[in-house]
Amino acid sequence: MPSDKPSKPSASALRWRRVLLKISGEALMGDRPFGHDAAAIDRVAQEVRNVIQLGAEVALVVGGGNIFRGMSDAASGIDRTTADHMGMLATVINALALQDGLVRNGIAARAMSGIAMPTVCETFTRRDAMVHLQAGRVVVFAAGTGNPYFTTDTAAALRAAEMNCDVLLKGTQVDGVYSADPKKDAGAVRYDRLSFTEVLARDLRVMDATAVSLCRENKIPILVYSNQDTGMLATVLTGGGTYTLIDG
């Protein structure tokens, strides 16, 4: 009698091997209004473990919105550069939380900051990050690009290019890129595939324009999927599931 369980993706089916996963700081909150939830962090770690077992090399970039939103506070009177630096520090806190969660789940991991703080975590250098990836460790990139006025989306695109990643994955609350916010517009249309030029021309804002342009210049596809469903990261990396692929 055939099983009703979906077949588990196999290593031979892995579509991209070296991947960079961009997640929001809010993905670490669970049901909390801010900060961290251990169960939410464990869930991210387990998703990463699934794809490592398939043979993927994984890097992560996490936002800081669960702790601090630089631009909104800048509008309230904080100097933009100062606010952005505060936001970068929030991503370091998140990277340390993710590193701890990954290790807790049996995954070797290193947090690396774009701003030097050697008593807290490693300082990012491309050479050292490559060594970690090739040794099977997950690298969690923190502090954005290390500069104000650049988003964590841009940092994700930059690190993906520096690390020669095959794809940049963006985990969101919806299953791809839509013509409008599907939570507010019932008529929003989901796209299966888009070109970089279409994303920029239609101002779809799945990532900021600098990030999209960086990926286009370096020929790194962007895959947008829902990180709300267990096992979806492994599914999309093996060609299944629902997602939007941006390339070409």
BELNOR-V314534 format. One record per residue. RES is the residue in three letters. D_FIRST is the distance of its C-alpha to the first C-alpha in Angstrom with 1 decimal. Layout:
res=RES d_first=D_FIRST
res=RES d_first=D_FIRST
This chain:
res=MET d_first=0.0
res=PRO d_first=3.8
res=SER d_first=6.6
res=ASP d_first=9.4
res=LYS d_first=11.9
res=PRO d_first=14.3
res=SER d_first=14.7
res=LYS d_first=17.9
res=PRO d_first=20.9
res=SER d_first=22.2
res=ALA d_first=25.8
res=SER d_first=26.1
res=ALA d_first=25.3
res=LEU d_first=28.2
res=ARG d_first=30.5
res=TRP d_first=33.5
res=ARG d_first=34.4
res=ARG d_first=37.5
res=VAL d_first=37.3
res=LEU d_first=39.5
res=LEU d_first=38.1
res=LYS d_first=40.5
res=ILE d_first=39.9
res=SER d_first=42.4
res=GLY d_first=44.0
res=GLU d_first=42.6
res=ALA d_first=39.1
res=LEU d_first=40.4
res=MET d_first=41.7
res=GLY d_first=38.6
res=ASP d_first=40.0
res=ARG d_first=43.5
res=PRO d_first=46.4
res=PHE d_first=47.3
res=GLY d_first=47.0
res=HIS d_first=43.9
res=ASP d_first=40.8
res=ALA d_first=39.3
res=ALA d_first=35.7
res=ALA d_first=36.1
res=ILE d_first=37.4
res=ASP d_first=34.6
res=ARG d_first=32.1
res=VAL d_first=34.0
res=ALA d_first=34.0
res=GLN d_first=30.2
res=GLU d_first=29.7
res=VAL d_first=32.2
res=ARG d_first=30.6
res=ASN d_first=27.2
res=VAL d_first=29.0
res=ILE d_first=31.2
res=GLN d_first=28.3
res=LEU d_first=27.4
res=GLY d_first=31.0
res=ALA d_first=32.9
res=GLU d_first=36.5
res=VAL d_first=37.2
res=ALA d_first=40.4
res=LEU d_first=40.9
res=VAL d_first=43.7
res=VAL d_first=43.9
res=GLY d_first=46.2
res=GLY d_first=48.6
res=GLY d_first=48.3
res=ASN d_first=47.1
res=ILE d_first=50.5
res=PHE d_first=53.0
res=ARG d_first=53.3
res=GLY d_first=56.3
res=MET d_first=57.0
res=SER d_first=57.0
res=ASP d_first=59.3
res=ALA d_first=61.5
res=ALA d_first=62.1
res=SER d_first=63.3
res=GLY d_first=66.1
res=ILE d_first=64.6
res=ASP d_first=65.6
res=ARG d_first=62.7
res=THR d_first=62.9
res=THR d_first=63.0
res=ALA d_first=60.1
res=ASP d_first=58.0
res=HIS d_first=58.8
res=MET d_first=57.8
res=GLY d_first=54.5
res=MET d_first=54.0
res=LEU d_first=54.6
res=ALA d_first=51.9
res=THR d_first=49.4
res=VAL d_first=50.5
res=ILE d_first=49.7
res=ASN d_first=46.3
res=ALA d_first=45.8
res=LEU d_first=46.8
res=ALA d_first=44.4
res=LEU d_first=41.5
res=GLN d_first=42.6
res=ASP d_first=42.6
res=GLY d_first=39.1
res=LEU d_first=37.7
res=VAL d_first=39.4
res=ARG d_first=38.2
res=ASN d_first=34.6
res=GLY d_first=35.3
res=ILE d_first=36.2
res=ALA d_first=39.6
res=ALA d_first=41.6
res=ARG d_first=45.1
res=ALA d_first=46.9
res=MET d_first=49.5
res=SER d_first=52.2
res=GLY d_first=54.1
res=ILE d_first=57.1
res=ALA d_first=58.3
res=MET d_first=57.9
res=PRO d_first=57.5
res=THR d_first=57.7
res=VAL d_first=54.5
res=CYS d_first=52.3
res=GLU d_first=52.6
res=THR d_first=54.5
res=PHE d_first=52.6
res=THR d_first=53.5
res=ARG d_first=51.4
res=ARG d_first=51.8
res=ASP d_first=50.6
res=ALA d_first=47.7
res=MET d_first=46.6
res=VAL d_first=46.9
res=HIS d_first=44.6
res=LEU d_first=41.9
res=GLN d_first=42.1
res=ALA d_first=41.8
res=GLY d_first=38.6
res=ARG d_first=40.2
res=VAL d_first=39.6
res=VAL d_first=42.9
res=VAL d_first=43.8
res=PHE d_first=46.7
res=ALA d_first=49.2
res=ALA d_first=52.4
res=GLY d_first=51.5
res=THR d_first=53.7
res=GLY d_first=56.4
res=ASN d_first=58.5
res=PRO d_first=59.1
res=TYR d_first=58.4
res=PHE d_first=55.1
res=THR d_first=51.8
res=THR d_first=48.8
res=ASP d_first=47.0
res=THR d_first=49.8
res=ALA d_first=49.5
res=ALA d_first=45.8
res=ALA d_first=46.7
res=LEU d_first=49.5
res=ARG d_first=47.5
res=ALA d_first=44.7
res=ALA d_first=47.4
res=GLU d_first=49.1
res=MET d_first=45.9
res=ASN d_first=44.8
res=CYS d_first=41.6
res=ASP d_first=39.2
res=VAL d_first=38.3
res=LEU d_first=39.6
res=LEU d_first=36.9
res=LYS d_first=38.1
res=GLY d_first=36.0
res=THR d_first=37.0
res=GLN d_first=36.1
res=VAL d_first=35.1
res=ASP d_first=32.6
res=GLY d_first=35.3
res=VAL d_first=38.8
res=TYR d_first=40.0
res=SER d_first=43.2
res=ALA d_first=44.2
res=ASP d_first=43.0
res=PRO d_first=39.8
res=LYS d_first=40.6
res=LYS d_first=44.0
res=ASP d_first=43.5
res=ALA d_first=40.8
res=GLY d_first=41.7
res=ALA d_first=41.1
res=VAL d_first=39.2
res=ARG d_first=36.8
res=TYR d_first=37.4
res=ASP d_first=34.6
res=ARG d_first=37.3
res=LEU d_first=41.0
res=SER d_first=43.8
res=PHE d_first=46.0
res=THR d_first=48.9
res=GLU d_first=47.1
res=VAL d_first=46.3
res=LEU d_first=50.0
res=ALA d_first=51.4
res=ARG d_first=49.4
res=ASP d_first=50.1
res=LEU d_first=46.5
res=ARG d_first=47.2
res=VAL d_first=43.8
res=MET d_first=45.9
res=ASP d_first=49.7
res=ALA d_first=51.4
res=THR d_first=52.5
res=ALA d_first=49.0
res=VAL d_first=47.7
res=SER d_first=50.7
res=LEU d_first=50.2
res=CYS d_first=46.6
res=ARG d_first=47.8
res=GLU d_first=50.6
res=ASN d_first=48.4
res=LYS d_first=45.5
res=ILE d_first=43.0
res=PRO d_first=40.3
res=ILE d_first=39.6
res=LEU d_first=36.1
res=VAL d_first=36.1
res=TYR d_first=33.0
res=SER d_first=32.2
res=ASN d_first=32.1
res=GLN d_first=31.1
res=ASP d_first=27.3
res=THR d_first=25.8
res=GLY d_first=24.7
res=MET d_first=26.4
res=LEU d_first=28.9
res=ALA d_first=26.3
res=THR d_first=24.6
res=VAL d_first=27.8
res=LEU d_first=29.0
res=THR d_first=26.1
res=GLY d_first=26.8
res=GLY d_first=24.3
res=GLY d_first=25.2
res=THR d_first=28.3
res=TYR d_first=31.7
res=THR d_first=35.1
res=LEU d_first=36.3
res=ILE d_first=40.1
res=ASP d_first=41.5
res=GLY d_first=43.8
